[in-house]
Amino acid sequence: MNYLAALLSCTLASAALAAEPPRLVSFPTADGGTIDADLYGEHGRDGIVLAHGAAFAKDSWHALAADLAAKGFRVLAIDFRGWGKSTPGETKNALFEDVLGAVRYLHANGAAHVSVVGGSMGGGAAGEAAVRASPGEIDRIVLLSPAPIAAPERVGGDKLVVASEHEPAVDRIKALYEKIPEPKRLVLLPGTAHAQHIFATEQGERLTATVTDFLSR
């Protein structure tokens, strides 16, 4: 009985740890904005910024963020300026500043390497951030059905682009992919779902595995 009680206690403790909610943090952007974000895992050597699409907010990343944190990453899911309690700076639509602010927050708080995952609008912002980032600030970038990027040929880091093979924007996304420099990889999944909506389809597990494997290399 003592052994079983100890085993049950350990199991419940592990479950409680796994279910621990993220910590709300905030940080400034270079143009004077303030960004709210959910921080999952606080001791990982490698950080990941999650940048949502226009139809979503920071909590939409909860399942992926918790999974990545369980694998040892320090994960920061942001609310873009104008979403939740995040406020814009001097330039209302400079979403790339929010991504760069998150990247720099993770570096300043102990992350040795930082990657960015962005969906749709967040993918465009992540790409723009990777164009403007200093060398070494962004190591890897995952673009899920990304919005247009002004100078895709200047996007730095190791790049993974994912989209559905029959979504309406797929031709534009493939054209963007052709313009971004190596190293890069394109994954087209069955279906028509766009960006983060893919997680809710039968391709969700494959998308999660593809993203996680890329970030863990």
C-alpha distance (Angstrom), angle and dihedral (degrees) to the residues before:
residue distance angle dihedral
M1 . . .
N2 3.81 . .
Y3 3.82 90.0 .
L4 3.81 92.1 48.5
A5 3.79 91.9 46.9
A6 3.80 91.0 50.7
L7 3.81 91.3 47.6
L8 3.81 91.6 49.7
S9 3.80 91.2 48.0
C10 3.79 91.0 50.9
T11 3.81 91.7 47.7
L12 3.80 92.7 50.0
A13 3.79 91.2 47.4
S14 3.79 91.2 51.7
A15 3.79 91.2 48.5
A16 3.79 91.1 49.9
L17 3.80 90.5 50.3
A18 3.79 91.8 49.1
A19 3.81 90.4 49.8
E20 3.81 94.3 47.8
P21 3.80 108.4 131.5
P22 3.79 120.6 -121.3
R23 3.79 121.4 -97.0
L24 3.80 117.1 -111.9
V25 3.79 112.4 -126.6
S26 3.79 134.5 169.1
F27 3.78 134.7 -157.6
P28 3.81 139.0 176.0
T29 3.78 127.4 -105.3
A30 3.79 124.2 -135.7
D31 3.82 91.3 -106.9
G32 3.81 95.1 52.1
G33 3.80 103.0 -90.8
T34 3.80 126.8 132.9
I35 3.78 121.1 -135.3
D36 3.80 127.4 -160.7
A37 3.79 116.9 -151.8
D38 3.80 142.1 172.0
L39 3.80 113.4 -121.3
Y40 3.82 117.0 -152.9
G41 3.80 117.0 -170.9
E42 3.78 117.4 2.4
H43 3.78 106.0 -156.8
G44 3.79 105.7 53.2
R45 3.79 118.5 124.1
D46 3.81 91.7 -140.5
G47 3.80 123.9 55.0
I48 3.80 132.3 -153.7
V49 3.81 128.0 -162.0
L50 3.82 116.6 -153.4
A51 3.82 114.5 -155.7
H52 3.82 116.3 -168.0
G53 3.79 132.2 -142.3
A54 3.81 125.3 -111.7
A55 3.82 92.9 -94.8
F56 3.81 92.5 52.6
A57 3.81 143.8 52.7
K58 3.80 136.0 -150.7
D59 3.79 94.7 -75.7
S60 3.83 90.5 61.1
W61 3.81 87.6 77.6
H62 3.81 94.8 56.3
A63 3.82 98.4 112.0
L64 3.81 95.2 45.1
A65 3.81 92.9 41.2
A66 3.81 93.0 51.2
D67 3.80 90.6 47.7
L68 3.82 92.5 50.4
A69 3.80 91.8 45.8
A70 3.82 89.4 52.4
K71 3.81 87.0 55.9
G72 3.80 91.0 56.5
F73 3.80 103.0 -93.3
R74 3.78 125.8 132.9
V75 3.82 102.5 -130.3
L76 3.81 127.9 -163.6
A77 3.83 117.1 -170.5
I78 3.79 108.8 -168.6
D79 3.78 135.9 -156.2
F80 3.80 107.6 -138.8
R81 3.81 119.6 -128.2
G82 3.79 107.1 -75.3
W83 3.82 92.8 28.3
G84 3.81 120.8 98.7
K85 3.80 109.5 -28.8
S86 3.81 96.2 -29.9
T87 3.80 113.2 122.4
P88 3.81 130.8 -153.0
G89 3.77 125.8 -116.5
E90 3.79 128.3 -145.5
T91 3.81 92.9 -48.9
K92 3.80 111.2 50.3
N93 3.81 97.0 -157.5
A94 3.82 99.6 39.2
L95 3.81 93.4 116.9
F96 3.80 90.8 159.1
E97 3.82 87.2 69.6
D98 3.81 88.8 62.2
V99 3.79 91.3 52.9
L100 3.80 92.5 46.7
G101 3.80 90.2 48.1
A102 3.80 89.7 53.8
V103 3.80 92.7 47.2
R104 3.80 90.9 50.7
Y105 3.82 92.0 45.8
L106 3.80 90.2 57.1
H107 3.81 93.0 46.6
A108 3.81 91.3 48.0
N109 3.80 90.4 51.6
G110 3.78 97.8 52.1
A111 3.81 109.2 -77.9
A112 3.80 110.2 139.5
H113 3.81 94.4 -165.9
V114 3.80 129.3 23.1
S115 3.80 130.1 -162.7
V116 3.81 128.7 -174.6
V117 3.81 130.2 -141.5
G118 3.80 115.9 -167.3
G119 3.80 131.8 178.2
S120 3.83 123.2 -152.7
M121 3.83 104.3 -51.5
G122 3.80 88.1 15.5
G123 3.80 89.6 50.3
G124 3.79 90.7 55.5
A125 3.81 90.2 47.8
A126 3.81 90.9 47.8
G127 3.79 90.4 51.2
E128 3.80 92.1 48.9
A129 3.81 89.1 49.1
A130 3.81 90.5 51.8
V131 3.81 89.0 53.0
R132 3.82 91.4 53.9
A133 3.82 100.4 35.4
S134 3.78 121.2 111.3
P135 3.81 116.4 -112.3
G136 3.81 110.1 -76.3
E137 3.81 96.3 16.8
I138 3.82 95.4 103.2
D139 3.80 118.2 32.1
R140 3.81 102.0 175.9
I141 3.77 134.6 11.2
V142 3.80 130.4 -162.1
L143 3.81 115.3 -160.9
L144 3.81 113.8 -165.1
S145 3.82 108.1 -163.9
P146 3.81 88.0 -36.4
A147 3.78 126.2 -150.6
P148 3.82 115.1 -119.8
I149 3.81 118.5 -63.3
A150 3.80 117.7 -149.1
A151 3.80 97.2 -139.3
P152 3.83 107.7 17.3
E153 3.80 91.8 166.5
R154 3.82 87.7 68.1
V155 3.82 98.4 51.5
G156 3.79 107.0 125.0
G157 3.79 133.0 -154.5
D158 3.79 132.3 43.5
K159 3.80 107.2 -46.9
L160 3.82 135.9 -150.7
V161 3.82 118.3 -175.7
V162 3.81 118.0 -167.6
A163 3.80 129.2 -177.1
S164 3.79 140.7 147.1
E165 3.78 112.2 -92.5
H166 3.82 93.6 -130.0
E167 3.81 102.4 35.2
P168 3.83 114.6 125.6
A169 3.82 93.8 -112.5
V170 3.81 96.8 48.4
D171 3.83 96.7 106.7
R172 3.80 91.4 52.0
I173 3.81 90.7 46.7
K174 3.81 92.3 50.7
A175 3.82 89.9 49.1
L176 3.81 89.8 51.5
Y177 3.80 90.3 48.6
E178 3.80 90.4 54.9
K179 3.81 89.8 57.2
I180 3.80 99.4 49.8
P181 3.81 115.8 89.6
E182 3.78 129.2 -114.9
P183 2.96 139.4 -58.9
K184 3.79 91.0 66.6
R185 3.80 143.0 128.4
L186 3.82 131.9 -161.4
V187 3.82 122.6 -151.4
L188 3.81 120.0 -173.9
L189 3.80 114.5 -167.8
P190 3.81 126.5 -159.0
G191 3.78 115.4 -95.4
T192 3.80 141.2 38.7
A193 3.83 102.9 -89.0
H194 3.79 118.6 128.5
A195 3.81 125.9 -131.7
Q196 3.84 113.3 -56.5
H197 3.82 90.7 9.1
I198 3.83 86.4 74.2
F199 3.82 89.1 72.5
A200 3.83 89.1 66.7
T201 3.82 93.7 54.3
E202 3.79 132.7 76.1
Q203 3.81 86.3 -91.0
G204 3.81 91.1 62.3
E205 3.79 96.6 98.3
R206 3.79 92.1 46.5
L207 3.81 90.8 49.8
T208 3.81 91.6 49.6
A209 3.81 91.2 49.3
T210 3.81 92.6 46.5
V211 3.80 93.0 50.7
T212 3.80 94.0 43.0
D213 3.80 93.5 48.5
F214 3.80 91.5 49.8
L215 3.81 92.9 49.4
S216 3.81 92.3 46.1
R217 3.81 97.5 54.3
